[in-house]
Amino acid sequence: MPNPTFVKNVGVLAFAQALFFMANTVVISTAPLVGLQYAPSPRLATVPLGIQFLGTMSATMPASLLMQRVGRRPGLLVGMALGVLAGLTGALAIQRASFGLFCLAGVFYGAFSAFAQYLRFTAADAADAAGFADRVAARGRAIAWVMGGGVVAAVLGPELADRTRELTAPVLFAGSYLAIAALAGLGFLTIALLDLPHRTHTGTAGSGEVRPLKEIARQPAAITAFLAALVGYVTMNLLMTATPLAMLACGHGFTDTKHVIQWHVLGMFLPSFVTGKLITRFGVEKVISAGIVLNLLCVAVAVAGLEVENFAVALFLLGVGWNFMFVGGTTLLTTCHTAAEKARVQGLNDLLVFTSVAASASLAGFVQSTLGWQTMNLLAIPALLLVAGLVLARLRPALPAAAR
């Protein structure tokens, strides 16, 4: 039976994750439309989101190293403070109709996001600190439960974006960014309750050994983990970022977009309540494989039509596919490093992921306006098939000795 401290820590992290993804949902729903309103060209509408992910990319390694030095709790508190700053700066940018200042808000939000990404790794630390016998399975469950906090975001995030967009009328969306500042402030108070030792032990053999990053990254398991998380996140982010613009181009209103985003975020986080159990029962590679199949189904539904229903079903499948690939990749990564290597490996992982995500977010508006929604979906197929090949190679049974 899990000890009370573990249950408390997972609850704190899940609630903080819910607040973070509520803020994310507000950003997803509004930032492309704010960018479209103030950008010099419609093709630059998603540049603030791209800059946001550049901020995440730039802060991932420093955030990881800071947490290694001062501990998870103080590091996460710094991240939440950056979220407050991002929300206030975004609201001021909209009030002043300043595209440049809105891009700066994206930098701050990106740094906030970089710190918040470590909520899932902190869940793995909480599982290690609790001393479970099967550490990998316990980490998978803890990560999935914390990610499950995002279900709250699916229900409340789009509603919050809708209800706050006219809060500062006639200036639209400034109220939404004040809401982001409030969510991050509540996240700060929540993380203050975290009860986790500065250092946890993974029980991995040679936990004091520190190998070069290049050596760790060459492991087949590490390559698969990196690419599963990266491709899953980039596919999700590219299509999610373009959705409000694509739906606007198809004549669908903000209310329709809000509901589609709700279904998407629900797909992202509702499976988290079973993802850990699926990993324990079937193995992490099979869960990643299921995520790839769901993403391919998303593409098929998206190219089949431009009705609201197509957007809703495609984005829901996209969310579930992301969950399986991202949680699966994160869990697999925790098996590829020792305790002493953790900060650098996790930092490298998120650096690679968010470098790619930044590029995809920056290009989403350009690709959507140039190639169209359906062609954009087709671009995701080659990368998904690449990860499928890596996973299949890991699942392939060993050759009989006589055949070697």
N, C-alpha and C positions, 0 to 999 in steps of 0.2 A: 504494500500500500504506500503511495507517495507520501513523503513527509509534509507537514504543514507549510514549511518554508518554501518547498518546491511548488506547491499549489499556489501559494501567495505570489511567488515570483512570476509564474506563468500567467496568473490572472492580471498582474500589473502590466506585464509585457503585452498581453493580448489587448488590454484596454488602451494602452499607448499606441499599439499598432492600429486599432480602430480609429483613434483620433487622427493619426497620421494619414491613413487612407481616406478618411473623410475629407481632410484638407486636399489630398491628391485628387479626389473626385471633383471637388469644387474647381481645382485648377484645370483638370481635363475638360470639364464642361464649359468653362468660361475663357480660358487663356487664348485659344485659337480665335474666338470671337472678339476679344479685346484687341488681339494683334491685328485682326482684319480691320478693325475700326481705326487704329492709329498708325499702322505700318505705312511706309511710303508706297508700297505695292502689295496687292493681294498675295503675290507669291512669297512675300516675307511674313505672312501671317503667323506661321508657326516658328519663326526664328526665336522669339522669347522662350518658347518651350525647349528649343534646341540649346539655347544658352543656359537654361535651367539644368539640363543634363550635362552640359560642360562643367557647370558648377559642381554637380555631383561627382563627375569624373575627377575633377581636380582635388576634391576634398576626401575622396574615399581612402586613399593611403594615409594621409595625415590623420584622419579620424581613427583609423585602425591602430596606428602607432600611438596616438594619444591615449586610447583606451588601454593599450598594453601598458602604458606608463602609469596612468592615474586610476585605471579601473573602468568597468563598464558604466557604472552609475554616474560618476562625474562627467564622463564623455557624452553620455546621452543627454544629460542636463544642458551641456553646451549646445548640442544639436537642437533641442527644443527652444532655447533662447534665440537661435538663428531663425527658427520658424516664426517666432513673434516678429522679429525684425523684417522678415520677408513679407509677411502679411501687411504690416504697416506701410512698408515701402511701396507695395503694389497698390494699396488704396490711395496713397499720395500721388503715385504716377497716373492713375486713372483720373483723379480729381484735376490734375494739371494737364491731362491729355498729352503726356510725355511718353513717347515710344521708348526713348533711351532709358528713362527712369524705370519703365516697366521691365526692360531687359535687365537692369540692375537688380530689381526685385527677383527676377529669375535666377540670378547668381546666388543670392541669399537663400532662396528656396532650394536650389540645388544642393547647397552645403547642408541645409537642414535635412534634406532627403538622404544625403550621404551618411550622416550619423544615424538616421532612422533605419537605414538598411541593416544596421547591426543589431536591431531588435531580434531578428531571427537567429543570428549567431549567439546572442546573449541567451536565448532560449536553450541552445545546445549546451552552453556553459552551465545553466541552471540544472539541466539533466545530469551533467557530469558531477556537479557539486552534490546532487542528491544520492549519488553512489549506486545507481541501478546496475544490475549484473550485465544486462545486454545494453551496452552504452549506445550502439548505433541505432537500435530500435527506439530507445528512449529519446535520443536526439531527434529522430524523425518525428516521433509523436509530439514532442515539445515544440519543434519548429512548426509543425502543421497546426497545432492548437493556437499558437501565437498568430500565425498567418490567418487563422479563422476569425480573429478579431475584425478583419476587414469586412465580414458580413454586415456589421453595423454600418459600415461606409456605403454598402450597396443600397441599404434602405434609406439612410438619412442624408448621405452626401449630395446626391442630385437634388433632393428636396431643399436642402440647405442652400445650394447654389441658386435654385429657382426663387426661394423666398427672400434671399438677401440681395438679388441682383438689382432690385429697384429700391433698396433701402435708402440710398442716397440720391434718389431721383431729383432732377432729370439726368444726373450722371449715372449711367448703368454700370453695375458690377463692382463699384468701389466697396459696397457693403459686403460683397462676397469675400473680399480680401481682408476686411476687418474680421470676418468670421474665421478666416484662416489664422489670424493672429490670436484670436481667442482659443481656438482648438490647440494651438501649440503651447499657449500659456497653461491650459488645463493639462496638457501632456507633461509639462515641466513639473507640476504638482504631483502627477501620477508617478513619474520616474523617481521622485524623491522617496517613494515608499519601497523601492527595490532593495532587497536584502540579499546581496550576493558578495562572496569574498572577492578580494582583488584578483587572486589567482585561483584557477581551478585546475585539477589534474585529470587528464584524459585516460590515464592508465595505458597509454600507448607505449609499446616498447621503445626504449631509447628516447624518452620524452625530452631529455636535455640536449639531444643532438640537433644541430641546425645545419641542414643541407642547403646548397645553393638553390635559389628559386628556379633556375633553369633545369636542375635535376628533378625537382618536384614536379614542375610543369610538364616534363616529358613522360610522366607516368600515364599509361593508357586510361586509367581511372580518372586522373586529373584532367586530361584532355576532354574526355567525355563529359565530366562535370562542368568544366568551363563552358564548353560549347552548348550543352543542354540549357544552362541558365542564360547564356548570351543570346542564342537564337530564339529561345522562348520569349525572352524579354523584348528583343528587337522586333520580332514579328508582332507581338502584342502592342508595343508602343507605336510602331509605324501605322498600324491600322486604326488603333484607338485614337491617336492624335488627329488623323485625317477624318474621322467619322463626323464630327460636327460640321466640318466644311463640306464633306460629301453630301450629307443630308440637307444642308442649306442649298447646295447646288441642285439637288433633286426636288426642291420645293417643300421640304418637310420643315415644320416649325420647331421652335426651341422645346416645346412640351414633348414632342415626339423624340427629339434628341435626348432629353432628360430621361425618358423611360428606357431608351436603348442603352444609355450609359448605366442606368440602374441594373438592367439585365446583365450587362457586361461585368460590372463590379461584383454582382452576386455570383456570376460564374467564376470569377477570380478567387473568391474566398469561401463560398459555401462548401466546396469539396474538401477544404482543409480539415473538416471534422472527421473525414475518413481517409485522407491521403496518408497519414502516418500508419494507420492500420493496413492499408493496401501495400505500403512499402514493406511492412513487417511480414505480411502474408505472401506477397508475390515477388518481392525484391525491387530494388530501386530502378533497375534497368527496364523492367516491364512497365513500371509506372511512367517513366520518361517516354517509353514507346507509345503508351496510350495517349500521352499529351501530344505527341507528333501527329498521331492519327486524327485527333480532335481538331488540331490546327488545319490539317488538310481538308477536313470536312467543313471548317469555317470558310476556307477559300472557295470550296464548291458552292456553298450556299450564297456567298457574297456575289459570285459571278453569275448566279442564276437569275438575279433580278434586283431592282432598285426600290422595291416597296419597303415600307417601314418594317414589315415582318421579316424580310430578308436581312436587314440591318440588325434587328433584334436577335434573331436566331444565330447569325454569324458571329456577332459580338459575344453572345453567351458562350458559344463553343470556343471562341478565342480565349475567353477568360478561364474556362476549365482547362484548356490545353496549356495555357501559361502556368496555371497552378501546378499541374503534374510535372511539367518540365522544370520549373523553377524550384519547387520544393524538392523534387527528385535530385536535381543538380546540386542544390545546397547540401542535402543529406550525404550524397556521394562524396562531395568535397571534404566533409569532416573526417572521412576515412583516409585521406591522402596526406595528412600532415601530422606532426607531433605537436605537443603543447607549446614547445619553444618556437615552432615555425608558424603557429596559428595566425598571428597578427599580419605577417607579411603575405602569407598565402591568401587569406581572406581579403586583404587590401588589394592584392593583384587581381583576384577574381572580380571584385566590384569595379576596379579600374577598367578592366577589359570590357565588362558588361556595359558600363555607363559611357565609355568612350563610344562604343557602337550605338548605344541608345541616343546619345547626344546627336550623332550624325543623322540617325533615322528621324528624330524629331525635327531637326532643322530642315531636312529635305522633304518632310511629309507634305507640307503645303505646296511646294514646287511640283512634286510628283503627282499629287492629286489634281492640280490645275493643269498640268501638262499632259499626263497620260490617262488620267481618270481613275475612279475608284476600283473598277473591276481589274484593270491592268495592274494596279498597285498590289492587289491581292495575289495575282499570279506570280509576282516577283518573290514572294515568300517561299515558293515551293522548293527551289534548289537547295537553300540552306537547311530546310527541314529534312530533306532527303539525305543531306550530308550527315546530320546528327543521327538519323535512322541507321545509316551504314555503320557508324561507330558503335551504336548500341547493339546492333545485330552481331557485330564482331565480338562483343563481350558476352553475348548470350549463346554464341555458337559453342556447342559442346566440344571438349577436347578430342582430337583425333585419337583413334586406338593406337596403342604402341606400335603395332605391326605396320601401320600406315605412315609412321613418321620417318 
